[in-house]
Amino acid sequence: MIRFSVMYPYAADARFDHAYYRDKHMPLLKARLGDACISYIIEKGLAGGAPGTPPTYVGMCHVLSESVEAFQTAFGPHAKEIRDDVRNYTDITPVIQISEVVVG
């Protein structure tokens, strides 16, 4: 199993619409991925490790899929639509990582 993570680094002047991300973007992603998206979670950054510091990431999502191939096959035909929707909720360039789930 793999986890596809998209993380949006915190910046004081950045725009991130959490409601749009939760209510529109991620349901769109799930609908387009279909069964290749086993599940997903959304996180909203609250704080950094030290008291009074901002979060490292203002928002994150993690999508579970059976394999990199299954994810890419489902995502590929919809990549442009999904990427074009990003401007509706943020001006942050995301950090993306695909990980193997070792313990779940």
C-alpha positions as CSV (number, residue, x, y, z in Angstrom):
1,M,0.0,0.0,0.0
2,I,1.2,3.5,-0.7
3,R,0.3,7.0,0.7
4,F,0.3,9.9,-1.7
5,S,0.8,13.1,0.4
6,V,0.4,16.7,-0.6
7,M,1.6,19.2,1.9
8,Y,1.2,23.0,1.7
9,P,4.1,24.9,3.5
10,Y,3.1,27.7,5.8
11,A,3.7,31.3,4.7
12,A,2.4,34.3,6.5
13,D,1.0,35.9,3.4
14,A,-0.3,32.7,1.7
15,R,-3.9,32.0,0.8
16,F,-5.4,28.6,1.7
17,D,-9.2,28.1,1.8
18,H,-9.7,25.1,4.1
19,A,-13.5,24.9,3.5
20,Y,-13.0,24.7,-0.3
21,Y,-10.3,22.1,0.1
22,R,-12.4,20.0,2.4
23,D,-15.8,20.4,0.6
24,K,-14.8,20.7,-3.1
25,H,-11.3,19.8,-4.0
26,M,-10.8,16.5,-2.1
27,P,-14.2,15.1,-3.0
28,L,-13.3,15.9,-6.6
29,L,-10.1,14.0,-6.2
30,K,-11.9,11.1,-4.6
31,A,-14.5,11.0,-7.4
32,R,-11.9,11.0,-10.1
33,L,-9.7,8.4,-8.5
34,G,-12.6,6.1,-7.8
35,D,-11.5,2.7,-6.3
36,A,-7.8,3.7,-6.6
37,C,-8.5,6.0,-3.6
38,I,-9.0,3.6,-0.7
39,S,-9.4,6.5,1.7
40,Y,-8.0,10.0,2.4
41,I,-7.5,12.3,5.3
42,I,-7.1,16.0,5.5
43,E,-5.0,17.9,8.1
44,K,-5.1,21.5,9.0
45,G,-1.8,22.8,10.5
46,L,-2.2,24.5,13.9
47,A,1.3,25.1,15.3
48,G,4.9,24.2,15.0
49,G,7.0,22.2,17.5
50,A,7.9,25.1,19.7
51,P,5.4,27.2,21.6
52,G,4.1,30.1,19.6
53,T,5.5,29.0,16.2
54,P,3.4,28.6,13.1
55,P,2.8,25.2,11.6
56,T,5.3,23.8,9.1
57,Y,2.4,23.0,6.8
58,V,-0.9,25.0,6.7
59,G,-2.7,22.0,5.2
60,M,-2.1,18.4,4.1
61,C,-3.9,15.5,2.5
62,H,-2.9,11.9,2.4
63,V,-4.4,9.4,0.0
64,L,-4.1,5.7,0.4
65,S,-3.9,3.5,-2.7
66,E,-2.9,-0.1,-3.3
67,S,0.1,0.8,-5.4
68,V,1.9,3.7,-7.2
69,E,0.7,2.2,-10.5
70,A,-2.9,2.1,-9.4
71,F,-2.8,5.7,-8.2
72,Q,-1.0,7.0,-11.4
73,T,-3.4,5.1,-13.7
74,A,-6.4,6.6,-12.0
75,F,-4.9,10.1,-11.5
76,G,-3.4,10.5,-15.0
77,P,-6.5,11.1,-17.1
78,H,-7.7,13.7,-14.6
79,A,-4.4,15.4,-13.7
80,K,-5.1,18.6,-15.5
81,E,-8.6,19.0,-14.0
82,I,-7.3,18.3,-10.5
83,R,-4.3,20.6,-10.8
84,D,-6.4,23.4,-12.4
85,D,-8.7,23.3,-9.3
86,V,-5.8,24.1,-7.0
87,R,-6.0,27.9,-7.8
88,N,-9.5,27.9,-6.3
89,Y,-8.2,27.3,-2.8
90,T,-4.5,28.3,-2.6
91,D,-1.5,30.1,-4.0
92,I,0.9,27.8,-2.3
93,T,3.1,25.4,-4.3
94,P,2.7,22.0,-2.6
95,V,5.3,19.5,-1.6
96,I,4.4,16.0,-2.8
97,Q,5.6,12.7,-1.5
98,I,4.7,9.1,-2.3
99,S,5.5,6.7,0.6
100,E,5.2,3.0,1.2
101,V,3.0,2.3,4.1
102,V,5.0,0.0,6.4
103,V,2.7,-0.2,9.3
104,G,-0.9,0.8,9.1
